[in-house]
Amino acid sequence: MAEQNAPRRRRDPQRRIAEIAAATERVIAGRGIEGLTHRAVAEEAGVPLGATTYHFATKDDLITAALERSVERFGAYLEDWVARRPELTPEQLTVLLTDALMGCFGPARDTQVMEFELYMAALRRPALRAVADRYMQLSTDALLPYTDPVTAHAATVAMNGITLRGLAGTRPPTRTEVEAVLRRILTPNPALPSPGHGLKPPLRTGRVP
């Protein structure tokens, strides 16, 4: 009788959605985009199959949720990274960015592969492209306290390419190779204004660092 009179635990839809999105990331990390199904996500999340299809009607809905989760996590990481490094010389920035990129090819490789699979899913899914754009914008914004906008964009593009090539190729780049590329990009050009000159302060909205 006591069990019958006990109040039911209230459902938390937002928590359930977050659990399913997190499970989607884990399934993609283990099986890739091609192995993503509602059933696999339900099993990974420990929820009924109907819960996944209720909150995410299609496979693309699952991918979108996982990509948004990944971007939000990346933005929080960048915001903290910049806040702890208010000032950096070009050489310091080169070394620290190289540290971060080399970490992508070590213990964090599986996570990086999963995030790139989500990013590349936008190739054939136009609805994902606005979310994917945020990856690049967050990276560029994070570099603006240290260099000019064109250099920040160039470094972002280079790091994106270095990471993808290192993950998909037969071998990752060496530290010397990565530093050489970033140092060439980040070396101040005397013809350009100094960092921050005439620029609005970047928004702290934010994989690079």
PASEBA-1860 file (N, C-alpha, C; in nm, 3 decimals):
! residues 209
1> MAEQNAPR> 0.083/-0.120/0.000/0.000/0.000/0.000/0.087/0.126/0.000 ~ 0.199/0.118/0.079/0.287/0.234/0.086/0.345/0.265/-0.052 ~ 0.379/0.157/-0.129/0.436/0.177/-0.261/0.333/0.241/-0.354 ~ 0.205/0.200/-0.336/0.100/0.254/-0.422/0.078/0.403/-0.395 ~ 0.098/0.442/-0.268/0.073/0.582/-0.231/0.194/0.671/-0.253 ~ 0.311/0.610/-0.285/0.432/0.689/-0.304/0.416/0.777/-0.428 ~ 0.460/0.902/-0.420/0.445/0.991/-0.538/0.533/0.944/-0.653 ~ 0.481/0.956/-0.773/0.558/0.919/-0.890/0.669/1.021/-0.913
9> RRRDPQRR> 0.784/0.970/-0.956/0.893/1.060/-0.987/0.860/1.137/-1.116 ~ 0.873/1.268/-1.108/0.838/1.351/-1.222/0.937/1.328/-1.336 ~ 0.883/1.322/-1.456/0.968/1.306/-1.572/1.038/1.439/-1.603 ~ 1.157/1.428/-1.653/1.235/1.545/-1.689/1.269/1.534/-1.837 ~ 1.186/1.590/-1.926/1.209/1.576/-2.070/1.345/1.628/-2.115 ~ 1.388/1.741/-2.059/1.516/1.797/-2.101/1.632/1.706/-2.063 ~ 1.621/1.644/-1.947/1.727/1.550/-1.908/1.728/1.430/-2.000 ~ 1.610/1.380/-2.035/1.602/1.267/-2.126/1.660/1.302/-2.263
17> IAEIAAAT> 1.630/1.422/-2.311/1.684/1.466/-2.440/1.837/1.472/-2.435 ~ 1.890/1.526/-2.325/2.035/1.536/-2.310/2.099/1.397/-2.304 ~ 2.035/1.304/-2.236/2.086/1.168/-2.227/2.090/1.101/-2.365 ~ 1.987/1.124/-2.444/1.981/1.064/-2.577/2.087/1.127/-2.668 ~ 2.105/1.259/-2.658/2.206/1.326/-2.739/2.346/1.276/-2.702 ~ 2.372/1.259/-2.573/2.502/1.208/-2.529/2.523/1.065/-2.578 ~ 2.418/0.985/-2.573/2.427/0.847/-2.622/2.453/0.844/-2.772 ~ 2.394/0.940/-2.843/2.417/0.950/-2.988/2.564/0.973/-3.017
25> ERVIAGRG> 2.627/1.061/-2.940/2.771/1.084/-2.957/2.850/0.956/-2.935 ~ 2.815/0.880/-2.833/2.889/0.758/-2.803/2.870/0.653/-2.913 ~ 2.750/0.645/-2.966/2.725/0.550/-3.076/2.807/0.589/-3.198 ~ 2.810/0.717/-3.231/2.887/0.763/-3.346/3.036/0.739/-3.323 ~ 3.082/0.760/-3.200/3.223/0.735/-3.169/3.258/0.588/-3.189 ~ 3.166/0.500/-3.158/3.194/0.357/-3.170/3.163/0.296/-3.305 ~ 3.062/0.349/-3.375/3.015/0.287/-3.499/3.021/0.378/-3.621 ~ 3.042/0.507/-3.597/3.039/0.600/-3.708/2.897/0.642/-3.742
33> IEGLTHRA> 2.883/0.743/-3.828/2.752/0.791/-3.869/2.671/0.678/-3.933 ~ 2.738/0.593/-4.012/2.666/0.486/-4.082/2.608/0.384/-3.985 ~ 2.663/0.375/-3.866/2.612/0.279/-3.768/2.510/0.337/-3.672 ~ 2.473/0.463/-3.694/2.378/0.530/-3.605/2.235/0.490/-3.638 ~ 2.165/0.436/-3.539/2.023/0.404/-3.552/1.953/0.442/-3.422 ~ 1.822/0.459/-3.430/1.745/0.487/-3.308/1.760/0.373/-3.208 ~ 1.759/0.250/-3.257/1.769/0.136/-3.166/1.903/0.135/-3.094 ~ 2.011/0.163/-3.168/2.144/0.165/-3.106/2.154/0.273/-3.000
41> VAEEAGVP> 2.095/0.390/-3.028/2.098/0.500/-2.932/2.015/0.465/-2.809 ~ 1.898/0.404/-2.829/1.813/0.365/-2.716/1.886/0.266/-2.626 ~ 1.954/0.170/-2.686/2.028/0.072/-2.606/2.142/0.139/-2.530 ~ 2.212/0.230/-2.596/2.324/0.299/-2.532/2.277/0.388/-2.418 ~ 2.162/0.454/-2.437/2.109/0.545/-2.335/2.033/0.472/-2.226 ~ 1.998/0.346/-2.250/1.920/0.271/-2.153/1.778/0.320/-2.142 ~ 1.720/0.360/-2.257/1.582/0.409/-2.260/1.503/0.328/-2.361 ~ 1.370/0.330/-2.352/1.289/0.260/-2.452/1.311/0.319/-2.591
49> LGATTYHF> 1.297/0.235/-2.691/1.312/0.282/-2.829/1.216/0.396/-2.858 ~ 1.095/0.388/-2.804/0.996/0.493/-2.827/1.039/0.628/-2.776 ~ 1.126/0.631/-2.674/1.172/0.760/-2.621/1.260/0.832/-2.722 ~ 1.342/0.756/-2.794/1.429/0.820/-2.893/1.349/0.870/-3.012 ~ 1.254/0.791/-3.058/1.175/0.834/-3.174/1.076/0.944/-3.138 ~ 1.037/0.952/-3.011/0.947/1.058/-2.967/1.016/1.193/-2.971 ~ 1.139/1.197/-2.918/1.212/1.324/-2.911/1.288/1.355/-3.039 ~ 1.327/1.252/-3.114/1.405/1.270/-3.236/1.346/1.181/-3.345
57> ATKDDLIT> 1.263/1.239/-3.429/1.186/1.160/-3.526/1.274/1.093/-3.631 ~ 1.384/1.157/-3.668/1.467/1.102/-3.775/1.613/1.088/-3.730 ~ 1.688/1.017/-3.809/1.831/1.003/-3.783/1.900/1.139/-3.790 ~ 1.857/1.223/-3.885/1.916/1.356/-3.896/1.891/1.439/-3.771 ~ 1.775/1.417/-3.706/1.747/1.489/-3.580/1.847/1.448/-3.472 ~ 1.881/1.321/-3.468/1.981/1.273/-3.371/2.117/1.336/-3.400 ~ 2.155/1.339/-3.527/2.284/1.396/-3.565/2.289/1.545/-3.529 ~ 2.181/1.616/-3.556/2.176/1.759/-3.524/2.194/1.781/-3.374
65> AALERSVE> 2.126/1.702/-3.293/2.136/1.717/-3.148/2.279/1.691/-3.100 ~ 2.341/1.589/-3.157/2.478/1.557/-3.117/2.575/1.666/-3.161 ~ 2.554/1.720/-3.281/2.642/1.826/-3.330/2.626/1.952/-3.245 ~ 2.505/1.988/-3.211/2.483/2.105/-3.127/2.547/2.086/-2.990 ~ 2.536/1.967/-2.936/2.598/1.938/-2.806/2.750/1.953/-2.816 ~ 2.806/1.903/-2.925/2.950/1.911/-2.945/2.996/2.056/-2.958 ~ 2.921/2.138/-3.032/2.957/2.278/-3.051/2.949/2.355/-2.919 ~ 2.845/2.329/-2.842/2.832/2.397/-2.713/2.948/2.362/-2.620
73> RFGAYLED> 2.987/2.236/-2.620/3.099/2.193/-2.536/3.229/2.260/-2.583 ~ 3.247/2.268/-2.714/3.365/2.331/-2.771/3.370/2.480/-2.736 ~ 3.255/2.546/-2.746/3.249/2.688/-2.713/3.286/2.714/-2.568 ~ 3.239/2.630/-2.477/3.271/2.646/-2.335/3.420/2.624/-2.310 ~ 3.476/2.527/-2.381/3.619/2.500/-2.368/3.702/2.620/-2.415 ~ 3.664/2.677/-2.528/3.737/2.791/-2.581/3.726/2.913/-2.490 ~ 3.609/2.936/-2.438/3.590/3.051/-2.349/3.681/3.040/-2.228 ~ 3.692/2.920/-2.172/3.780/2.900/-2.057/3.927/2.913/-2.098
81> WVARRPEL> 3.961/2.859/-2.216/4.100/2.864/-2.265/4.147/3.008/-2.279 ~ 4.065/3.091/-2.339/4.102/3.231/-2.360/4.105/3.306/-2.227 ~ 4.009/3.280/-2.140/4.003/3.351/-2.012/4.128/3.327/-1.929 ~ 4.187/3.209/-1.941/4.308/3.177/-1.863/4.435/3.225/-1.931 ~ 4.423/3.280/-2.051/4.540/3.329/-2.125/4.509/3.466/-2.186 ~ 4.496/3.568/-2.105/4.455/3.700/-2.157/4.556/3.761/-2.254 ~ 4.683/3.726/-2.240/4.785/3.780/-2.328/4.882/3.669/-2.369 ~ 4.912/3.665/-2.500/5.008/3.567/-2.552/5.087/3.633/-2.664
89> TPEQLTVL> 5.215/3.605/-2.667/5.296/3.647/-2.782/5.267/3.550/-2.897 ~ 5.302/3.589/-3.020/5.284/3.496/-3.132/5.355/3.362/-3.110 ~ 5.474/3.366/-3.051/5.546/3.240/-3.027/5.475/3.156/-2.921 ~ 5.429/3.218/-2.815/5.354/3.144/-2.714/5.227/3.084/-2.774 ~ 5.158/3.161/-2.855/5.036/3.112/-2.918/5.067/2.995/-3.010 ~ 5.175/3.004/-3.084/5.215/2.893/-3.172/5.237/2.766/-3.094 ~ 5.310/2.775/-2.984/5.342/2.658/-2.903/5.217/2.598/-2.840 ~ 5.130/2.683/-2.785/5.010/2.633/-2.718/4.911/2.573/-2.817
97> LTDALMGC> 4.896/2.633/-2.933/4.808/2.576/-3.034/4.862/2.442/-3.084 ~ 4.993/2.434/-3.096/5.054/2.306/-3.136/5.029/2.200/-3.030 ~ 5.040/2.237/-2.903/5.009/2.143/-2.795/4.868/2.087/-2.812 ~ 4.774/2.177/-2.839/4.634/2.135/-2.852/4.614/2.044/-2.973 ~ 4.674/2.078/-3.085/4.658/1.997/-3.205/4.722/1.860/-3.189 ~ 4.840/1.853/-3.129/4.905/1.724/-3.109/4.823/1.634/-3.017 ~ 4.750/1.696/-2.924/4.662/1.618/-2.837/4.550/1.550/-2.912 ~ 4.514/1.604/-3.029/4.407/1.544/-3.110/4.446/1.407/-3.165
105> FGPARDTQ> 4.576/1.382/-3.172/4.623/1.257/-3.230/4.665/1.155/-3.123 ~ 4.640/1.189/-2.997/4.675/1.101/-2.887/4.552/1.040/-2.822 ~ 4.543/1.048/-2.689/4.430/0.989/-2.618/4.294/1.047/-2.659 ~ 4.294/1.170/-2.709/4.167/1.234/-2.747/4.126/1.202/-2.890 ~ 4.197/1.112/-2.957/4.172/1.087/-3.099/4.028/1.042/-3.126 ~ 3.977/0.949/-3.045/3.841/0.898/-3.068/3.737/1.010/-3.062 ~ 3.754/1.100/-2.966/3.662/1.212/-2.954/3.672/1.304/-3.075 ~ 3.795/1.328/-3.121/3.814/1.414/-3.238/3.753/1.352/-3.363
113> VMEFELYM> 3.769/1.221/-3.378/3.710/1.154/-3.494/3.559/1.168/-3.492 ~ 3.500/1.147/-3.375/3.355/1.159/-3.362/3.308/1.301/-3.398 ~ 3.379/1.401/-3.348/3.339/1.539/-3.374/3.356/1.575/-3.522 ~ 3.460/1.522/-3.585/3.477/1.548/-3.728/3.371/1.475/-3.810 ~ 3.330/1.358/-3.766/3.221/1.289/-3.837/3.093/1.372/-3.830 ~ 3.066/1.430/-3.715/2.949/1.517/-3.703/2.963/1.639/-3.792 ~ 3.082/1.698/-3.792/3.107/1.817/-3.874/3.091/1.785/-4.022 ~ 3.147/1.672/-4.066/3.142/1.634/-4.207/3.003/1.590/-4.250
121> AALRRPAL> 2.917/1.557/-4.156/2.780/1.518/-4.191/2.708/1.633/-4.261 ~ 2.755/1.755/-4.238/2.693/1.872/-4.301/2.716/1.875/-4.452 ~ 2.809/1.795/-4.502/2.834/1.792/-4.646/2.709/1.757/-4.724 ~ 2.632/1.662/-4.672/2.512/1.616/-4.741/2.383/1.652/-4.668 ~ 2.397/1.732/-4.564/2.280/1.773/-4.486/2.282/1.923/-4.469 ~ 2.223/1.996/-4.563/2.226/2.143/-4.556/2.176/2.200/-4.424 ~ 2.083/2.131/-4.359/2.028/2.183/-4.234/2.133/2.190/-4.124 ~ 2.242/2.115/-4.138/2.346/2.114/-4.036/2.451/2.222/-4.057
129> RAVADRYM> 2.450/2.285/-4.171/2.562/2.372/-4.207/2.575/2.495/-4.118 ~ 2.464/2.549/-4.074/2.471/2.665/-3.984/2.536/2.627/-3.852 ~ 2.506/2.508/-3.803/2.568/2.462/-3.678/2.716/2.436/-3.701 ~ 2.750/2.373/-3.814/2.889/2.344/-3.846/2.969/2.473/-3.860 ~ 2.907/2.577/-3.914/2.976/2.706/-3.929/3.022/2.760/-3.794 ~ 2.948/2.729/-3.691/2.983/2.781/-3.558/3.116/2.727/-3.509 ~ 3.152/2.606/-3.551/3.284/2.551/-3.513/3.394/2.647/-3.558 ~ 3.391/2.683/-3.687/3.494/2.770/-3.741/3.489/2.909/-3.679
137> QLSTDALL> 3.368/2.962/-3.660/3.356/3.096/-3.604/3.404/3.103/-3.460 ~ 3.372/3.000/-3.383/3.419/2.997/-3.244/3.571/2.994/-3.238 ~ 3.631/2.916/-3.327/3.777/2.908/-3.330/3.839/3.042/-3.367 ~ 3.784/3.105/-3.469/3.837/3.234/-3.512/3.819/3.339/-3.403 ~ 3.702/3.343/-3.341/3.677/3.440/-3.234/3.776/3.423/-3.119 ~ 3.811/3.298/-3.090/3.902/3.272/-2.978/4.043/3.323/-3.005 ~ 4.078/3.340/-3.132/4.212/3.388/-3.166/4.220/3.540/-3.179 ~ 4.107/3.608/-3.184/4.106/3.752/-3.205/4.176/3.834/-3.095
145> PYTDPVTA> 4.177/3.788/-2.970/4.252/3.867/-2.871/4.402/3.869/-2.897 ~ 4.450/3.778/-2.983/4.594/3.764/-3.002/4.644/3.806/-3.140 ~ 4.555/3.825/-3.236/4.599/3.859/-3.370/4.487/3.928/-3.446 ~ 4.513/3.965/-3.571/4.413/4.035/-3.651/4.313/3.935/-3.710 ~ 4.198/3.980/-3.758/4.094/3.890/-3.807/4.137/3.799/-3.922 ~ 4.213/3.853/-4.018/4.254/3.771/-4.132/4.347/3.659/-4.086 ~ 4.442/3.691/-4.000/4.534/3.590/-3.949/4.460/3.487/-3.864 ~ 4.365/3.533/-3.784/4.286/3.440/-3.702/4.211/3.342/-3.791
153> HAATVAMN> 4.152/3.393/-3.899/4.079/3.305/-3.990/4.174/3.208/-4.060 ~ 4.289/3.256/-4.103/4.386/3.170/-4.170/4.434/3.059/-4.076 ~ 4.461/3.093/-3.951/4.506/2.993/-3.855/4.396/2.890/-3.829 ~ 4.272/2.935/-3.821/4.160/2.843/-3.800/4.148/2.744/-3.914 ~ 4.154/2.793/-4.036/4.145/2.706/-4.153/4.261/2.606/-4.155 ~ 4.381/2.655/-4.125/4.497/2.568/-4.125/4.486/2.459/-4.019 ~ 4.443/2.495/-3.899/4.431/2.396/-3.792/4.324/2.292/-3.824 ~ 4.216/2.337/-3.884/4.111/2.244/-3.923/4.166/2.142/-4.022
161> GITLRGLA> 4.241/2.191/-4.121/4.299/2.103/-4.222/4.405/2.010/-4.165 ~ 4.490/2.064/-4.077/4.594/1.981/-4.014/4.532/1.868/-3.934 ~ 4.428/1.900/-3.858/4.364/1.799/-3.775/4.299/1.691/-3.861 ~ 4.223/1.733/-3.961/4.156/1.636/-4.047/4.257/1.547/-4.120 ~ 4.361/1.610/-4.173/4.463/1.532/-4.245/4.534/1.436/-4.150 ~ 4.560/1.479/-4.029/4.628/1.394/-3.933/4.544/1.276/-3.888 ~ 4.412/1.297/-3.880/4.323/1.189/-3.837/4.295/1.090/-3.950 ~ 4.286/1.141/-4.073/4.250/1.056/-4.186/4.369/0.996/-4.259
169> GTRPPTRT> 4.486/1.052/-4.239/4.604/1.007/-4.311/4.671/0.886/-4.249 ~ 4.779/0.842/-4.312/4.850/0.724/-4.264/4.932/0.752/-4.139 ~ 4.964/0.879/-4.116/5.037/0.916/-3.994/5.001/1.057/-3.954 ~ 5.002/1.086/-3.827/4.976/1.223/-3.784/5.098/1.310/-3.812 ~ 5.080/1.441/-3.819/5.196/1.528/-3.842/5.285/1.530/-3.719 ~ 5.411/1.563/-3.740/5.501/1.578/-3.627/5.482/1.716/-3.565 ~ 5.531/1.730/-3.445/5.521/1.859/-3.378/5.595/1.968/-3.457 ~ 5.709/1.931/-3.511/5.787/2.027/-3.589/5.709/2.076/-3.710
177> EVEAVLRR> 5.639/1.984/-3.777/5.559/2.021/-3.894/5.446/2.117/-3.857 ~ 5.378/2.086/-3.748/5.266/2.171/-3.706/5.316/2.309/-3.666 ~ 5.421/2.314/-3.587/5.475/2.442/-3.544/5.519/2.527/-3.663 ~ 5.578/2.463/-3.762/5.627/2.539/-3.878/5.512/2.608/-3.951 ~ 5.400/2.536/-3.968/5.285/2.594/-4.037/5.226/2.709/-3.955 ~ 5.202/2.684/-3.826/5.140/2.787/-3.743/5.230/2.908/-3.724 ~ 5.360/2.884/-3.712/5.452/2.997/-3.694/5.453/3.085/-3.819 ~ 5.445/3.023/-3.937/5.442/3.102/-4.060/5.317/3.190/-4.064
185> ILTPNPAL> 5.204/3.135/-4.020/5.078/3.210/-4.024/5.074/3.318/-3.917 ~ 5.121/3.287/-3.797/5.105/3.376/-3.683/5.217/3.479/-3.667 ~ 5.323/3.469/-3.746/5.430/3.568/-3.738/5.375/3.704/-3.780 ~ 5.389/3.806/-3.697/5.330/3.937/-3.729/5.377/3.991/-3.863 ~ 5.285/4.047/-3.935/5.314/4.114/-4.062/5.318/4.263/-4.034 ~ 5.431/4.328/-4.055/5.441/4.471/-4.020/5.346/4.560/-4.101 ~ 5.294/4.507/-4.210/5.202/4.587/-4.291/5.061/4.589/-4.234 ~ 5.035/4.504/-4.133/4.902/4.495/-4.074/4.898/4.569/-3.941
193> PSPGHGLK> 4.780/4.616/-3.900/4.769/4.680/-3.768/4.796/4.580/-3.658 ~ 4.838/4.629/-3.543/4.864/4.540/-3.431/4.734/4.478/-3.383 ~ 4.741/4.361/-3.318/4.619/4.294/-3.270/4.534/4.386/-3.185 ~ 4.406/4.392/-3.218/4.313/4.470/-3.140/4.303/4.615/-3.182 ~ 4.394/4.660/-3.270/4.393/4.801/-3.309/4.272/4.830/-3.397 ~ 4.184/4.915/-3.346/4.068/4.952/-3.425/3.962/4.845/-3.433 ~ 3.975/4.740/-3.352/3.879/4.631/-3.357/3.789/4.633/-3.235 ~ 3.668/4.588/-3.252/3.580/4.572/-3.139/3.623/4.451/-3.058
201> PPLRTGRV> 3.609/4.454/-2.926/3.645/4.337/-2.845/3.565/4.216/-2.890 ~ 3.629/4.098/-2.904/3.557/3.979/-2.949/3.456/3.934/-2.846 ~ 3.347/3.882/-2.893/3.248/3.826/-2.803/3.300/3.698/-2.744 ~ 3.281/3.678/-2.618/3.326/3.555/-2.554/3.222/3.445/-2.575 ~ 3.190/3.416/-2.700/3.091/3.313/-2.730/3.157/3.176/-2.734 ~ 3.253/3.186/-2.743/3.330/3.071/-2.727/3.423/3.118/-2.614 ~ 3.861/2.431/-3.245/3.906/2.344/-3.155/4.031/2.362/-3.211 ~ 4.011/2.443/-3.154/4.140/2.488/-3.202/4.236/2.489/-3.087
209> P> 4.222/2.588/-2.993/4.315/2.582/-2.881/4.289/2.456/-2.800
END
